[in-house]
Amino acid sequence: MKHKLIQSLRPSFERLKQRLANRWPWQLRVLLYHGLYDDTCSCTPTTADPSVFQPVSKLRSELMALKAQGYTFISPEETLSVMGKRGKYALLTFDDGYANNLLALPTLRELQVPAVFFVCSWHIENQKAFWWDVVFRELIARNVSTYDIRRRLQEMKKLPWHILLAELDREFGIEASMPVSLAGRPMSVNELATFAADPLVTIGNHTQHHAILPLLDEEGVRQELQTCQNSIASMCGYRPSLLAYPNGSVNGAVAGVSRSLGFLAAFTTVAKPVLSLKLGKPCDSHLIPRLQPQ
């Protein structure tokens, strides 16, 4: 009964949120995507964790809906400059560096929407699958329930990256970290270089190994970020000015290293829009929240 009541009230609640949103003096919505799949010729991936994938049609629909609501899509470099201005702004971001992110380009060109793609350099340079996709694929093959897989993924997020990768090799074998499909494959070095050359594409730093940064000491954090910077500069010809913390995990020490390395802005996965200064305290440029599609 309680669930039905909540469901019946949801449309009214959404309409109220939209009315309030339209009255805000200014607003920045930072959208977060991960993997994509072409739903005109394929279904949700089964060889990678499906929870991080969205159909291209949904991406296009969300972008068109925000445009219809009066949002202006900004380039990543404009993120800080729009804070304090009147208007409604949106920024599109992708995390990890999946090869299937290339599927976004026709939509970006059609709608003239710029985007920033935060990539993990080690996965691209070594063509290794992301650890969560390896765990999902291997445990599904062993008939482990989705609930137990989710619980295992949460447990493994608590491990520093080098221990986590060693655990993958021990339990599933070194070969398991090789991608088995487009769904779970990171971009190649050549793909990233070509992609980065498009005027609508900006490449950002997502650490070398998708490291959960608060689990590392300060030197470890610095090495993860600096090595990724150097790798991206080698592959793309420029050093990123933007950072996305893996899993959105950040503390004061991590944000401090980010500032010291000269990043202009850094993004979390806290789910909320950035509001007008009149409605709350200023948003920290190294703790910018992002909204994920549902």
N, C-alpha and C positions, 0 to 999 in steps of 0.2 A: 504493500500500500504506500509506504513512504517513498519507494523508488518511483512508483507511478506518479505521485504528487510532484516529485522533483522534475520528472520528465515533462509533465504538463506545464510547469512554470518556466521551463528553460527558454521557450521562444520569447516570452515576455521579458525575461532577464536579458536575453541577447539584444532585444530592441532597446531596452533601457541603456545598456552599455553603449550601443551605437549612438543614441541621442546624446549621451554624456560626452562621448568621444568627439562628436561634431561640434560641441560647444567649447572644447579646450582651445586656449589661445594658440598653442602650437603643440605639435606632437611628432615624435619620431618612432616609427615601428621598424625594428630591425628583425628581419625574417631569417630563420635558420633552417636550412635543408642539409641533408647528408647525401644519400644515394638516390638515383632516379631510375625508372624503368619505363620503356615505351609500352604503354598499356593498349596500343592499337595492334600490337603483334605479340605481346608476351604478358604473362601474369606475374604476380608478386614473386620475387626470387625465392628459390628453395635451397640454393647452395650458399646462402649468406643470411644473416639475421634480417628478416623481413621488416622488423620494427623500425629500421633506419632508412627504409626506402619509401619513396612517394612516386606516384605516376606522373609523367610529364603533363598529362591533361590537368591534374590538380594544381601543379605549379602555374600553368597558364591561367587557369580559372582564378586563382588567388591574386595573381598580378593584375588581371583585368578587373576584378572586383575592387581592389584598392584604387586603381585608376578611376573607376566609376565613382568612388567615394571622395574623389578630390585629392588623393595623395600624389605627390610628386616624387618619383624615384630619383634618388641622388647617387652620385658616384661615391665610392668609399672615401675619397679625399675631402668630400664636403661634409662628412659626418659631424665634425666639431663646429664648422661654420654655421650650420643650420640651428644649432642649439641657441635659443634665445630669440629666434625669428618667429614671426607669426606664420602660420601655415601648417600643412600636414605633409609630412615627409616619410619616405620609406626607403630602407636599404636592404638589399637582398644579399644573403651570405650563404655559403656552403662550407661544410667542414670535411676534412679527411683527405680528399684528393682522389676519389673514385673515378675510374675511367668513364663510367656512365654519366658523369657530370657534363661530358661533351654533348649529351642529348639536350642540354638546356640551351645551347647556343642558337638554334633556330628560333626559339621562343623569345630569347633576349633580343635578337635582331628584329623580329617581327614587331615587338612592343617597344623597342628601344629602351630597354631596361639594363643598366649596368649592374655588375655583381662582383663580389670579392669571393675568391675561392681559397680557403685556408687549407694548406696541404702539409702532410708529414713527409719530410724529405727521404728518410731511410726507406720507407715503404716504396716510394717511387724509384729510387736508385737501385733497390735490390729486388723489386717486383715480388714483395711479400704481402700476403693477404693480411687484413686487419685482424687482430687477435679475437675480437668478439665474433667475427664471421667464422673463423676456424672452430671456435668452441661450439657455436650453434650448429654448423654443418656436421661436425663429428658426433655431437651428442644426439642430434636428430637421427643420424644413421644408426645409433645404438638404441633407438626407441626410448630415449629419455623424454619425459613429459616437458611441455613448454614451461610449466611452472617451475620445475626443478632447474631447467636451463637458465631461466631468468634469475633464480636464486644464485646459481653458480656464477653467472656473469657479475652480479653485484659483489660477490665475495672476491672475485679476481680483480675488480677495480681497486681494491685496497692494497694491491701489491705494486711495488716499484717496477718499472718497465722491464729491467733486466731479469728480475726474478720471474715476472710473468711470462716472458718469452721462453725462459728456460723451462718453466712448468709446462708450456705448450709442447715443446720438443719432447719432454720426458713422457708426457701422457699420450700424445697423439702421434709422435714421430716428426722428424724434420720435414718430411715430404708434405705433411698436412698444411704447412704454412704457404704452400704454393697455391696461387689462385686457380680455381677450376672453371670459372666462367666470367663473363663481362660484369656480372652483378658484384662479384667480390674482388675484382682486379683494380689495383691503383693505376693511375695514368702512367704511361712510360715517360722517360725523359724527353723523347722527341715530341710526344703528344702534349706534354706540359709546355714545352717551349713554343710550339705552334699556337696552343690555346692562349698562352700569355700574351701573344702578339696581337690578339684581337682587341680593338679599342674599347669594347664593352667589358673586358675581363681584367681584373686585378688579382694578383696572387698574394696571399697573406701567409703568415707563419703560424703553424699549428704544432710546433715542436718537431724534433727529429724523429722520435719513436712513439708519438702520441702519449707522451709521458704525463702522468698525473703529477703536476708540479709540486704541490704541497708535500708530497711524499719524499721529495729530494732535498738535500741541503742546498745552500745558496749557490755553491759552485756547480752542483749538478744542474740546477735550474739554468744558470748562465750558459753552461755547455750545451744543453738541449736547445736553447733559443739561438745561441750564436752559431752552432753548427748548422742548424736549419737555415739561418740567414745566409751563410756562406754557400750552402748547396743550392738554394734558390737563385742566388746571384749567378752561380755558375751555369745553371740550367736556363734561366730566363733573362739574364742580363741586367737585373736590378735587384736591390735589396728591399724586402717588404717594409712598409711603415706601419702595418697593422698586424695585430696578434689576436688569436682566439685561443683561450685556455682549454685544453682537452677536458671534456666532461664539464666544462665551466668551473673547474676547481681552481681556486685562488685564495691566497691569504695575503696579509700585509707584506710579508717578505717577498713573495712571488711578484706582487704588483710593483714593489720597489725595484726588483731586478728589471722588470719590463720597462720601467721609466728610465733606469740608468742606461739601458741599451738603446734608448732613443726612439722607441715605438711611440707614434702619435696617439694611438688609441688601442685599447684591448677589450675583448668581448667575453662575457660570461654566457651561461645558459639560463640565467634567472629569467623567468617568463613574465615580462611586463613591458609596456611601452615606456618610452622616455617622455616625461611630461614637462609642461611649462615650468619655468622657475617660479612663477606665481603660485603654483599648486604644490610645490614641494622643494626640498633642498636640491642644489645643483647636482647633476649626474657626474660622477667621477669618470674622467675620460679613460681610465684603465679598469673600469668596472661597468661597462655598458651592457645592459640586459638585451636578451633576444627572445623572440617568440617562435616556437616551433609549430608547424602545421599539425593539425589533429586528424 
